[in-house]
Every structure is written in structure tokens, then in C-alpha cells.
Amino acid sequence: MTINDTGTDRTTTAHVADLDDLAIGDMKMAKVGERRVAVIRTASGVHALDNACPHQGYGLVTGALDGDLVTCQWHNWKFRADTGECVMGEEDVACHRVDICEGRVEVTVVEPTAEEERERLWPSLLSGIESNYMGQVARDTARLLANGAHPHDIAWVGFEHSFPREEWGPGHAMATAIDCLAFADDRDGADRTLPLVQGLAALSEPTRGRNPRPTPDAAAGDLLALIESEGADGAMAAARHLAATSTLEETRRLFIEASSMHHLGYGHGIIYTQKAFELLERTGWHHADVVLAQLALATTWGTREDTLPYMSGTVAAMRSLDFEALAEVTADPQWSDPTLVDDILEASEPPIARAVAALEAGAGVERLLDAVSLAVSRRLLRYDLEVEYDLSEDFGWLDITHGLTAARAARWAYRAHPGAATVRQAMWEVWLAFDTGRMERRSTVGAELNPDAAEGDIAGLIRRGEVDATVAAIRAAGPDAAGEALIEASLADGAGSFIVVAHLIKMAKASIEEAQATGSDLPLLATGRFLAAPRLERFVTRNVGEAIDFVETGRPPTR
């Protein structure tokens, strides 16, 4: 083999074989510069493809050739020898120019620039997301990062695909993906690949095979009134108008107020609002047209839990409150009430009056939310794990975790726009903290973990399911190291279903922020226990049990 000097660092031409030495049906590996190529002779001519199958790198020349079809026999991917087109599998293989010069077979490899490689990879990444081919998404993400693509641009391919395909607007997928993007922003180089791909997986799985929903044109309108009247198309149009004419700050205020009007989506209304605006803050207001229209849809159609019978007493109590006056009460730096957390945790009735008394005494919304976070964290630390093995039980870990993630979102909202709406939102989270204890009130309370510190590999202990040792190691590690370990564990596919992975990631992010806000390690300890302990992912079994009960009795499941 000889290499010709072409005068450019990007182009290499090599003599790889003599034509007389290649019979029809032959495949031979040769090197062109640093590139290994498969030289293939078929009835249509001599062709050159990358020898490495784009799936996992196995050599194509160890595969099979049938006419013009090359098969990598490791996983049966098939490629056209003349073009590299993948006809079975997920992505094409690079094809190179072949020239026959006086019986010499010469192959020219042109190495693409980083910009050219990015342009080639963007449609491939989108194709992988559309098909939920995570191998393709992972390879394209790694290649894009290696070629200088910004993590925000990679993530946005998934967001833009997912948003209009979510049936009722963005939800767990968006929330998970924005947390993953935040994790990626804190990493460098190839280490950004895992959080980005976890986020793209979250966006891909629930929308696979769905067509985009038509989005109304922008039109001025009263966003709050349209949401309240469930005028979804009008709310989406008004949101698009705001994206074009308003600011992030003003639009954020309106959506926070919209989320606070009801206890929305079992706490998810404010969580999704937080995540949507965190996305815009990270990636830029120029994406607002897409994000806000879909957030308006989700907010419009979110379940208004406060209209359900079991919240009637709480709603009546909150209707009597003057939220404007409560918002005007100045937080007293000297305020202290060590019983507030216990009172929320052990309440037998929704502790709305207790929360109001704390606000009026000078607790301030932030310290009220501290108490909510700590109460929910302690509930997670004493959750009776036997509940997870009861196939007939609808309650589980995930119901408690909402209390922490929603409290975090309410704190974000209050910090962004303190006022009557965000005081009301904080009171919804007081109710939610109470509701996370409904299993305890009808069943058993486990022994609350409060371990001494003991050093250990947190992520490894979580993988092995060593619950007590995990909690002790988090206490020993301190908040920064423990937070990093929880992120690592949450990204490590520690669950079999998308919805549980979503909650693991959201909890890791919220617990780190709530530990910082409260100055306590309890949110971290609680999340570590949640990640390490058994989680019986019984969604099919539960649905079948509920279906049979309903068909036979006509009654809803026990809440």
C-alpha cells in the first residue's frame, strides 16, 4: 500500500489492492491513513466502506456479502456496498471514493471538518430520538460532543421533538430532561454524554410513534382566564403571543400564578412550570414560542386536585385566608419553632391553620417550606418498605417523593415572584406534605432512619441495595460529595421503567437544592434511601387489579 500526498491534512488516498487480486464477492480490510476500510468487489464495481460497523465497531469484512448487500453478522445490520446506506439497523456506514488507475485500486478518505460532521449528525440524532433507538442516540451524542456541539443544542433536538407530541403537554419527560441538562452543564467532555442521553431517552420514550399536535397561531388573550376556563387552544395562542411580545420575568409570573390557582396535577403543575422556565433560562428565550405554548396546554389540562372531595375541607380553609396579607408579613430572622416539622409530619388533619400561624408569627414562606421539606424527608426515612411488596396497594414511594419535589418548585416560585400567589402555592405544599402520609394513617409507620455517619461508596451501596449503609455514608460524606453520588446513582439506570427513572433523577436534583436551602442533610438521606431501597415497579399488575375490581364492583380504587 502507498499513500499519495494530496496537499491537505483532511484527504488521504491510498493504493489498497490490485484489481486482479480482487474477485467478485471479495471483501478485504485495508488502511487508508488511520482509517480502516472494507474494500468490496461486487458485480457493480469496487466499493469502500468504513470497516467498523457503526453499531458497535465489529469489522464488516468478517461478515457476509450477498450481491451488493453487506451484513455485519454480529447483530445482522445490513448495508449497501455502493453507498453505505443501512437497510437493516439504525445508521449508515461511511462510504469512500474508489478509483481504478491502471489496474490499481485507490481509495480516498476525506475526513470531515467538525462543522461538516455536526451537520451530518443532527438528522441522525433526530432519527434516533424518533425511533427511540438509544444506541444511535448515544453514539450521535458522543460524536456531536467530540465535534464541538453545545449540550444545549443536543438537548434541544429532543425537546423540540417531544413538546408537540406529548398528549396533554409536557410532563415528567421534560422535567427529567431539564434536570439531566443541568447535570450535563456541570460536567466536561465525554462525561456530559450520560446525562444528555438519559434526558433524550426520557423525551423519546413517551412520544415514540406519535404525530405532532397542531399548534394554534399566536393571538393576544388573557392567559389566566383562558387556562381557568379550560380554553386550551386560546391559552396556547396567548402563550405564543407572550413569547413574542413579553419578557421571561413577566411571563414566568403569569404561569406561576396560573399554577397556583389550583393544587394542580397532584403537585406537578408547579414542578412543570419550574422546569419549563429553567429550560428557557438555560437555553434562551428564543425557544419560548415552543415551550410556552405546550406549558399552557399542560397547565390547562392538569388535574385540579383541589376540586376533588378529599380536599374540600382544605379548600374551604384556604378560601378564608387573606393571601395578600400573609404575603405582607415580614419574616422574622429570630423566629424559631422546633415543633413545626413534627406538627406537619404527625398531623391527623391538614395542618393549614398551623402553617398560617407560623407565617403570622414571622416564619416566612421559605422557613415554612423548610418544614415541609424536612417533614417529607423524614416520612421517606420511615416509609415502611413492606408496602412496596403489596401488589394490591396503589400507594408507593413515588407518592411521597412528590412532596419534596413540589416543595422545591414552590420555593423556586416564591424566590422568583414573592407575593400572594406563591404564598398560596406554599400552602398547597403544606397540604401535599400531609397527603404523603395517608398510608401511615391507615397502616403502619416504619422506624425512622437516623444513622451515625459511616464512610462508604454511596453509589456502590445504592447499586447493591444496602439501604442503612447508604444513608450512613451520605451522612459521612457531606452535602457536596453526597449530592454528586446521588446524581451518579440516579443516572445509572437503577430502575426498569421510565417513570421511576424520572423520579430518581428529579429527587436527586431536588434533594441537593433542598439540602442547601434547609441546611439539613435529611433531603439527601431520604433520597439515598429511596434510591437504594426496593421499588416494586408494579404498574401492569396494579392496573390489572384495579381493572378487575372496577369491572366487578364499579367502585374506584382506595386512595
C-alpha positions in Angstrom: 0.0 0.0 0.0 1.2 3.5 -0.8 -0.2 6.8 0.4 -0.3 9.8 -2.0 0.4 13.3 -0.8 -2.7 15.2 -1.7 -1.6 18.5 -0.2 -4.3 18.6 2.5 -4.5 17.3 6.1 -8.0 16.1 5.5 -7.7 14.0 2.4 -5.7 10.7 2.2 -5.5 8.5 -0.9 -4.1 5.0 -0.7 -3.4 2.1 -3.1 -5.2 -0.7 -1.3 -5.1 -3.6 -3.8 -4.6 -4.6 -7.4 -7.9 -5.2 -9.3 -6.7 -8.6 -10.5 -6.3 -9.6 -6.8 -10.0 -8.8 -6.0 -12.6 -11.3 -7.2 -16.3 -10.5 -7.3 -17.6 -11.3 -3.8 -14.3 -10.5 -2.1 -14.1 -8.2 1.0 -10.7 -7.1 2.3 -9.6 -4.8 5.1 -7.1 -2.1 4.2 -5.8 1.1 5.9 -6.1 4.5 4.4 -4.1 6.7 6.7 -5.5 6.0 10.1 -8.9 4.7 8.8 -9.6 1.0 8.4 -11.8 0.4 5.3 -13.5 -2.6 3.9 -12.7 -2.9 0.2 -15.5 -4.8 -1.5 -15.9 -6.0 -5.1 -19.3 -6.8 -6.4 -20.8 -7.1 -9.9 -21.5 -3.4 -9.8 -17.8 -2.5 -9.1 -15.3 -1.9 -6.3 -16.5 -0.1 -3.3 -15.0 1.1 0.0 -16.8 1.4 3.3 -15.6 2.0 6.9 -14.7 -1.4 8.1 -16.1 -0.7 11.6 -19.9 -1.3 11.7 -21.4 1.9 13.1 -23.3 -0.2 15.7 -20.5 -1.4 17.9 -17.4 -1.4 15.7 -17.2 -5.0 14.6 -15.4 -5.5 11.3 -17.6 -5.7 8.2 -15.1 -7.9 6.4 -15.8 -10.6 8.9 -19.4 -10.5 7.9 -21.2 -11.7 4.7 -21.6 -10.3 1.2 -24.7 -11.2 -0.9 -24.7 -9.3 -4.1 -24.4 -5.7 -3.1 -25.6 -6.3 0.5 -23.0 -6.4 3.3 -24.1 -8.0 6.6 -22.4 -7.5 9.9 -23.1 -10.8 11.4 -22.8 -9.8 15.0 -26.2 -8.2 15.1 -27.4 -8.6 11.5 -27.1 -5.0 10.4 -27.1 -4.7 6.6 -25.6 -2.1 4.3 -25.4 -1.3 0.6 -21.9 -1.8 -0.5 -22.1 1.0 -3.1 -23.5 3.7 -0.8 -23.1 2.6 2.8 -26.9 3.0 3.3 -28.2 1.0 6.2 -31.1 -1.1 5.1 -31.4 -3.1 8.4 -30.2 -1.3 11.6 -30.0 2.2 12.7 -27.4 4.2 10.8 -25.4 4.3 7.6 -21.7 3.5 7.4 -19.3 5.9 5.8 -18.6 5.3 2.1 -15.4 6.4 0.4 -14.4 7.2 -3.2 -12.7 4.4 -5.2 -10.6 5.0 -8.3 -9.2 2.3 -10.6 -5.9 3.6 -12.1 -4.0 1.2 -14.4 -5.3 -1.8 -12.5 -4.6 -0.2 -9.1 -7.5 0.2 -6.6 -7.1 3.5 -4.9 -9.4 4.7 -2.0 -9.7 8.3 -1.0 -10.8 9.2 2.5 -11.8 12.8 3.2 -12.0 13.5 6.9 -14.9 15.8 7.6 -14.5 19.1 9.5 -16.2 19.3 12.8 -18.9 21.5 11.3 -19.5 19.0 8.5 -19.7 16.2 11.0 -22.2 18.1 13.1 -24.4 18.8 10.1 -24.3 15.1 9.2 -25.2 14.0 12.8 -28.1 16.3 13.6 -30.6 14.4 11.4 -29.2 11.1 12.6 -29.8 12.2 16.2 -33.3 13.2 15.4 -34.0 9.9 13.7 -32.7 8.0 16.7 -35.0 10.0 19.0 -38.0 9.5 16.8 -37.4 5.7 16.8 -36.3 5.5 20.4 -33.0 3.9 19.3 -30.9 4.7 22.3 -27.7 3.1 20.9 -27.9 5.5 17.9 -28.8 8.5 20.2 -25.8 7.7 22.5 -23.4 7.3 19.6 -24.6 10.5 17.9 -24.5 12.4 21.2 -20.9 11.3 21.9 -19.9 12.2 18.3 -21.6 15.6 18.5 -19.8 16.5 21.7 -16.5 15.3 20.3 -17.1 17.6 17.3 -17.8 20.7 19.4 -21.6 20.7 19.6 -23.1 22.5 22.6 -25.0 20.4 25.1 -28.0 22.8 24.9 -28.3 22.3 21.2 -28.1 18.5 21.6 -30.8 18.5 24.2 -33.0 20.9 22.2 -33.3 18.3 19.4 -35.1 16.1 21.9 -37.2 18.9 23.5 -38.4 20.2 20.1 -39.4 16.7 19.0 -41.1 15.9 22.3 -43.1 19.0 23.2 -45.7 18.9 20.4 -46.1 15.1 20.7 -46.9 14.9 24.4 -50.6 14.1 24.6 -51.5 16.6 27.4 -48.5 18.9 27.2 -45.0 18.4 28.7 -44.7 16.4 31.9 -42.3 14.0 33.5 -40.2 13.7 30.4 -39.5 17.5 30.2 -38.8 17.7 34.0 -36.4 14.8 33.8 -34.6 16.1 30.7 -34.0 19.6 32.1 -32.5 18.1 35.3 -30.3 16.0 33.1 -29.3 19.0 31.1 -28.3 20.8 34.3 -26.2 17.7 35.3 -24.5 17.9 31.8 -23.8 21.6 32.2 -21.8 20.7 35.4 -19.6 18.2 33.6 -16.9 18.3 30.9 -16.0 16.4 27.8 -17.4 13.0 27.3 -18.7 12.9 30.8 -21.6 15.0 29.5 -22.9 12.1 27.4 -24.7 10.1 30.0 -26.9 12.9 31.4 -27.7 14.1 28.0 -28.7 10.7 26.7 -30.8 10.0 29.8 -32.6 13.2 29.1 -33.1 12.4 25.5 -34.3 8.9 26.4 -36.9 10.5 28.7 -38.1 12.7 25.9 -38.1 9.9 23.3 -39.9 7.0 25.0 -43.3 8.6 25.8 -43.6 10.2 22.3 -42.4 7.3 20.1 -44.7 6.9 17.1 -46.8 10.0 17.9 -47.6 12.7 15.4 -47.2 16.4 16.4 -50.3 18.2 17.5 -51.3 21.3 15.5 -50.4 24.4 17.4 -52.6 27.5 17.2 -51.2 30.7 15.8 -50.2 33.4 18.2 -53.1 35.6 19.4 -53.4 38.1 22.3 -55.5 36.8 25.2 -55.9 36.7 28.9 -53.7 33.7 29.7 -55.1 33.2 33.2 -58.7 33.4 32.2 -58.2 31.1 29.3 -56.5 28.5 31.4 -59.1 28.7 34.1 -61.9 28.2 31.6 -60.0 25.3 30.0 -59.7 27.1 26.7 -56.7 25.1 25.6 -56.3 26.5 22.1 -56.7 30.1 23.3 -54.3 29.6 26.1 -51.7 28.2 23.7 -52.2 31.1 21.3 -51.9 33.6 24.2 -48.7 31.9 25.4 -47.2 32.2 21.9 -48.2 35.9 21.8 -46.4 36.4 25.2 -43.3 34.6 23.8 -43.2 37.2 21.0 -44.1 40.3 23.0 -43.3 39.9 26.7 -40.3 39.1 28.9 -39.2 36.0 30.6 -39.9 37.6 34.0 -43.4 38.7 33.3 -44.4 35.5 31.6 -42.9 33.5 34.4 -45.0 35.4 36.9 -48.2 34.7 34.9 -47.5 31.0 34.7 -46.6 30.7 38.4 -49.9 32.4 39.2 -51.7 30.0 36.8 -50.2 27.0 38.6 -51.1 28.4 42.0 -54.8 28.8 41.2 -55.3 25.1 41.9 -53.4 22.3 43.5 -52.6 21.2 40.0 -51.7 17.7 38.8 -51.0 16.3 42.3 -48.2 18.8 42.8 -46.9 18.5 39.3 -48.3 21.8 38.0 -45.7 23.9 39.7 -43.0 21.4 39.1 -43.6 21.5 35.3 -43.7 25.3 35.4 -40.4 25.5 37.2 -38.7 23.1 34.8 -40.1 24.8 31.7 -38.7 28.2 32.8 -35.4 26.6 33.9 -35.2 25.3 30.4 -35.7 28.8 28.9 -33.2 30.3 31.4 -30.6 27.8 30.2 -31.2 27.6 26.5 -32.6 31.0 25.7 -35.9 33.0 25.3 -35.8 32.3 21.5 -37.2 28.8 22.4 -40.2 30.4 24.3 -42.6 30.0 21.4 -42.3 26.2 21.5 -42.0 25.8 25.3 -44.8 28.2 26.5 -47.5 27.0 24.1 -47.0 23.5 25.4 -46.7 24.5 29.0 -50.1 26.4 28.6 -51.6 23.1 27.3 -50.3 21.2 30.3 -51.4 23.8 32.8 -54.9 24.0 31.2 -55.5 20.2 31.3 -53.7 19.4 34.6 -56.0 17.7 37.1 -57.3 20.2 39.6 -56.9 18.2 42.7 -58.4 20.8 44.9 -61.8 20.1 43.2 -61.8 16.5 44.5 -63.8 15.6 47.6 -60.9 14.7 49.8 -59.6 18.3 49.5 -62.9 20.0 50.3 -62.0 20.9 53.9 -58.6 22.3 52.9 -60.1 24.3 50.1 -62.7 25.8 52.4 -60.0 26.7 54.9 -57.8 28.3 52.2 -60.7 30.3 50.8 -60.9 32.1 54.1 -57.3 33.2 54.0 -56.1 36.6 53.0 -53.0 35.7 51.0 -52.2 39.3 50.2 -52.0 40.0 53.9 -49.9 36.9 54.6 -47.5 37.9 51.8 -47.1 41.3 53.6 -46.0 39.7 56.9 -42.3 40.3 57.3 -40.2 37.2 58.1 -38.6 37.5 61.5 -34.9 36.4 61.4 -35.3 35.4 65.1 -38.3 33.2 64.5 -37.9 29.7 65.7 -40.4 26.9 66.3 -38.8 23.4 66.5 -42.2 21.8 66.7 -43.4 22.8 63.2 -41.8 19.9 61.4 -43.3 17.4 63.8 -46.7 19.1 63.6 -46.8 18.8 59.8 -45.4 15.2 59.9 -47.8 13.9 62.6 -50.9 15.8 61.7 -54.1 13.9 61.6 -55.9 16.7 59.7 -54.4 19.0 57.0 -52.3 21.4 59.1 -53.3 24.6 57.2 -54.1 26.6 60.4 -50.8 25.5 61.9 -49.0 26.8 58.8 -50.9 30.1 58.8 -50.0 30.6 62.5 -46.3 30.0 61.7 -46.5 32.6 58.9 -48.2 35.1 61.1 -45.6 34.6 63.8 -42.8 35.5 61.3 -41.7 32.2 59.9 -41.8 33.4 56.4 -42.5 31.3 53.3 -39.0 30.0 53.0 -38.9 28.5 56.5 -42.4 27.2 56.2 -41.2 25.3 53.1 -38.1 24.2 55.1 -40.5 22.5 57.5 -42.4 20.9 54.6 -39.2 19.5 53.0 -37.9 18.2 56.3 -41.3 16.6 57.2 -41.5 14.9 53.8 -37.8 13.8 54.0 -38.5 12.2 57.4 -41.5 10.5 56.0 -39.3 8.9 53.3 -36.9 7.9 56.0 -39.6 6.0 57.9 -41.6 4.6 54.9 -42.5 1.0 55.6 -40.8 -0.9 52.8 -43.3 -3.8 53.2 -45.8 -1.5 51.3 -43.7 -1.9 48.2 -44.4 -5.6 48.2 -48.2 -5.3 48.4 -49.4 -5.8 44.8 -52.9 -4.6 45.7 -51.6 -1.3 47.1 -51.8 1.8 44.9 -49.6 3.9 47.3 -45.9 3.7 46.9 -42.6 5.6 47.2 -43.4 7.9 44.3 -46.4 9.4 46.1 -44.1 10.6 48.9 -41.4 12.0 46.6 -43.8 14.5 45.1 -43.9 16.2 48.5 -40.2 17.1 48.2 -40.0 17.9 44.5 -43.1 20.1 44.7 -41.8 21.9 47.8 -38.6 22.6 45.8 -40.7 24.1 42.9 -42.8 26.2 45.3 -39.6 27.6 46.8 -38.3 28.4 43.3 -41.6 30.2 42.5 -41.5 32.2 45.8 -38.0 33.3 45.2 -38.8 34.4 41.7 -42.0 36.2 42.5 -42.8 36.6 46.2 -46.5 37.5 46.7 -50.0 36.2 47.3 -49.8 33.6 44.5 -46.7 32.0 45.8 -47.9 32.1 49.4 -50.9 30.2 48.2 -48.6 27.7 46.4 -46.7 27.1 49.6 -50.0 26.3 51.4 -50.8 23.7 48.7 -47.4 22.1 49.5 -48.3 22.0 53.2 -51.4 20.0 52.2 -49.3 17.8 50.0 -46.9 17.0 52.8 -49.9 15.9 54.8 -51.3 13.8 52.0 -48.0 11.9 51.6 -48.8 10.4 55.0 -52.1 8.8 54.0 -50.6 5.3 54.0 -49.2 5.9 57.5 -52.6 7.0 58.7 -54.3 3.8 57.6 -51.5 1.3 58.0 -48.1 1.3 59.7 -45.2 3.7 60.4 -41.7 2.3 59.9 -38.8 3.0 62.2 -37.2 6.3 61.1 -33.6 6.0 60.0 -31.3 8.5 61.7 -27.9 6.8 61.5 -24.4 7.7 62.7 -22.0 8.6 60.0 -20.0 5.8 58.4 -17.9 6.2 55.3 -18.7 4.2 52.2 -19.0 4.2 48.4 -22.5 5.8 48.2 -23.2 4.9 44.5 -21.9 1.4 45.0 -24.0 0.9 48.1 -27.1 2.1 46.2 -26.4 -0.3 43.4 -26.2 -3.2 45.9 -29.3 -2.1 47.7 -27.6 -1.6 51.1 -30.1 0.8 52.5 -28.8 1.5 56.0 -25.2 1.7 54.9 -26.2 4.1 52.1 -27.9 6.5 54.5 -24.9 6.4 56.9 -22.4 7.0 54.1 -24.4 10.1 52.9 -24.2 11.5 56.4 -20.4 10.9 56.5 -19.8 12.3 53.0 -21.2 15.7 53.5 -23.6 17.5 51.1 -21.3 18.1 48.1 -19.9 14.6 47.8 -23.2 13.0 48.7 -25.0 15.1 46.0 -22.6 14.1 43.3 -23.0 10.4 44.3 -26.8 10.7 44.2 -26.6 12.2 40.7 -24.4 9.4 39.6 -26.7 6.8 41.0 -29.9 8.4 39.6 -28.4 8.4 36.1 -27.2 4.8 36.3 -30.4 3.1 35.1 -31.4 2.0 38.6 -35.0 1.3 37.5 -36.7 -0.6 34.8 -39.4 1.9 33.8 -39.2 5.4 32.5 -41.5 6.9 35.2 -39.3 5.6 38.0 -36.1 6.7 36.4 -37.7 10.1 36.1 -38.5 10.3 39.8 -35.0 9.1 40.7 -33.4 11.9 38.7 -35.9 14.6 39.9 -35.4 13.6 43.5 -31.6 13.7 43.2 -31.8 17.3 41.9 -34.4 18.5 44.3 -32.7 16.9 47.3 -29.4 18.6 46.6 -31.1 22.0 46.3 -33.3 21.5 49.3 -30.4 20.4 51.5 -28.7 23.7 50.6 -31.9 25.6 51.3 -32.7 24.0 54.6 -29.1 23.5 55.8 -30.0 19.9 56.7 -28.9 16.6 55.2 -32.3 15.0 55.6 -33.4 15.5 52.0 -30.2 13.8 50.9 -30.6 10.9 53.3 -34.2 10.4 52.2 -33.3 10.4 48.5 -30.4 7.9 49.2 -32.8 5.6 50.9 -35.3 5.9 48.0 -32.6 5.1 45.5 -31.2 2.1 47.5 -34.4 0.5 48.8 -36.7 -1.9 46.9 -39.1 -0.3 44.5 -41.7 -2.8 43.2 -42.5 -1.4 39.7 -45.9 -3.0 39.6 -47.7 -0.8 37.1 -49.2 -3.6 34.9 -50.1 -5.7 38.0 -51.7 -2.7 39.7 -53.7 -1.7 36.7 -55.0 -5.2 36.2 -56.0 -5.5 39.8 -57.8 -2.1 39.7 -59.5 -3.0 36.4 -60.8 -6.3 37.8 -62.1 -4.6 40.9 -63.8 -1.8 38.9 -65.4 -4.2 36.5 -66.7 -6.4 39.3 -67.7 -3.7 41.8 -68.0 -0.4 39.8 -66.0 1.3 42.7 -62.8 3.3 42.3 -59.6 2.1 44.0 -58.8 3.0 47.6 -56.8 6.2 47.7 
